[in-house]
Amino acid sequence: MMKRDSYLVEAVSGRWIRLPESFRKASCVVDLPNGIALNVSMKSGRIEIYVQAEDQVYRLSGEMQLEKDQHSALNAARIIHHNTAQALPGY
Protein backbone atom coordinates (compact mmCIF):
# COMPACT_ATOMS: atom_id res chain seq x y z
CA MET A 1 0.00 0.00 0.00
CA MET A 2 1.35 3.45 -0.94
CA LYS A 3 2.08 5.87 1.87
CA ARG A 4 0.16 9.12 1.40
CA ASP A 5 2.68 11.23 3.33
CA SER A 6 5.52 10.44 0.90
CA TYR A 7 6.27 9.72 -2.75
CA LEU A 8 8.99 8.20 -4.93
CA VAL A 9 11.65 10.34 -6.64
CA GLU A 10 14.27 9.10 -9.10
CA ALA A 11 17.87 9.89 -8.13
CA VAL A 12 20.65 10.47 -10.68
CA SER A 13 21.74 6.85 -10.16
CA GLY A 14 18.39 5.65 -11.50
CA ARG A 15 17.38 4.35 -8.08
CA TRP A 16 13.98 5.40 -6.69
CA ILE A 17 13.89 6.76 -3.13
CA ARG A 18 10.94 7.71 -0.96
CA LEU A 19 10.78 11.33 0.22
CA PRO A 20 8.22 13.22 2.33
CA GLU A 21 5.23 14.87 0.70
CA SER A 22 6.72 18.31 1.52
CA PHE A 23 9.86 17.57 -0.60
CA ARG A 24 10.38 19.78 -3.69
CA LYS A 25 13.03 18.58 -6.14
CA ALA A 26 15.75 21.08 -7.09
CA SER A 27 18.15 20.41 -10.00
CA CYS A 28 18.96 16.82 -9.05
CA VAL A 29 18.75 14.25 -6.28
CA VAL A 30 21.92 12.31 -5.53
CA ASP A 31 21.66 9.13 -3.48
CA LEU A 32 24.75 8.22 -1.46
CA PRO A 33 25.66 5.09 0.51
CA ASN A 34 24.44 4.63 4.09
CA GLY A 35 20.94 6.03 3.50
CA ILE A 36 21.92 9.61 2.63
CA ALA A 37 20.48 11.65 -0.24
CA LEU A 38 21.27 15.18 -1.43
CA ASN A 39 18.82 17.52 -3.13
CA VAL A 40 21.11 19.86 -5.10
CA SER A 41 20.18 23.22 -6.60
CA MET A 42 22.69 24.06 -9.33
CA LYS A 43 21.35 27.61 -9.57
CA SER A 44 21.57 28.66 -5.92
CA GLY A 45 24.25 26.27 -4.60
CA ARG A 46 21.89 25.04 -1.90
CA ILE A 47 22.16 21.41 -0.83
CA GLU A 48 19.53 19.73 1.33
CA ILE A 49 20.71 16.63 3.19
CA TYR A 50 18.21 13.81 3.71
CA VAL A 51 18.70 10.72 5.90
CA GLN A 52 16.69 7.51 5.55
CA ALA A 53 14.48 6.89 8.59
CA GLU A 54 13.29 3.54 9.96
CA ASP A 55 10.12 3.76 7.82
CA GLN A 56 12.36 3.95 4.68
CA VAL A 57 11.35 7.59 4.02
CA TYR A 58 14.24 10.05 3.68
CA ARG A 59 13.84 12.97 6.13
CA LEU A 60 15.49 16.39 6.00
CA SER A 61 18.51 16.41 8.30
CA GLY A 62 20.27 19.62 7.28
CA GLU A 63 21.02 22.17 4.58
CA MET A 64 24.19 23.75 3.21
CA GLN A 65 24.82 26.74 0.99
CA LEU A 66 27.87 26.74 -1.28
CA GLU A 67 29.11 30.20 -2.19
CA LYS A 68 31.99 31.49 -4.30
CA ASP A 69 33.58 34.87 -4.69
CA GLN A 70 35.00 36.40 -7.87
CA HIS A 71 38.54 35.15 -7.17
CA SER A 72 38.12 31.52 -6.14
CA ALA A 73 36.12 28.50 -7.15
CA LEU A 74 34.68 27.97 -3.68
CA ASN A 75 34.76 30.53 -0.92
CA ALA A 76 32.57 28.99 1.75
CA ALA A 77 30.31 26.14 2.65
CA ARG A 78 27.86 27.42 5.19
CA ILE A 79 25.57 25.15 7.20
CA ILE A 80 22.12 26.69 7.27
CA HIS A 81 20.22 24.15 9.34
CA HIS A 82 21.00 20.91 11.08
CA ASN A 83 18.52 18.55 12.69
CA THR A 84 20.42 17.26 15.73
CA ALA A 85 17.65 14.77 16.48
CA GLN A 86 18.66 12.73 13.44
CA ALA A 87 22.38 12.11 13.17
CA LEU A 88 23.97 10.93 9.94
CA PRO A 89 24.37 7.15 9.94
CA GLY A 90 27.89 5.87 10.48
CA TYR A 91 29.22 9.14 11.92
Secondary structure as the mmCIF struct_conf table of DSSP 4:
data_model
#
loop_
_struct_conf.conf_type_id
_struct_conf.id
_struct_conf.beg_label_comp_id
_struct_conf.beg_label_asym_id
_struct_conf.beg_label_seq_id
_struct_conf.end_label_comp_id
_struct_conf.end_label_asym_id
_struct_conf.end_label_seq_id
TURN_TY1_P TURN_TY1_P1 ARG A 4 ASP A 5
STRN STRN1 SER A 6 GLU A 10
TURN_TY1_P TURN_TY1_P2 VAL A 12 SER A 13
BEND BEND1 GLY A 14 GLY A 14
STRN STRN2 TRP A 16 PRO A 20
TURN_TY1_P TURN_TY1_P3 GLU A 21 SER A 22
BEND BEND2 SER A 27 SER A 27
STRN STRN3 CYS A 28 LEU A 32
TURN_TY1_P TURN_TY1_P4 PRO A 33 GLY A 35
STRN STRN4 ILE A 36 VAL A 40
TURN_TY1_P TURN_TY1_P5 MET A 42 SER A 44
STRN STRN5 ARG A 46 GLN A 52
TURN_TY1_P TURN_TY1_P6 GLU A 54 ASP A 55
BEND BEND3 GLN A 56 GLN A 56
STRN STRN6 VAL A 57 VAL A 57
STRN STRN7 TYR A 58 GLU A 67
BEND BEND4 GLN A 70 ALA A 73
STRN STRN8 ALA A 76 HIS A 82
TURN_TY1_P TURN_TY1_P7 THR A 84 ALA A 85
BEND BEND5 GLN A 86 GLN A 86
HELX_LH_PP_P HELX_LH_PP_P1 ALA A 87 LEU A 88
TURN_TY1_P TURN_TY1_P8 PRO A 89 GLY A 90
#
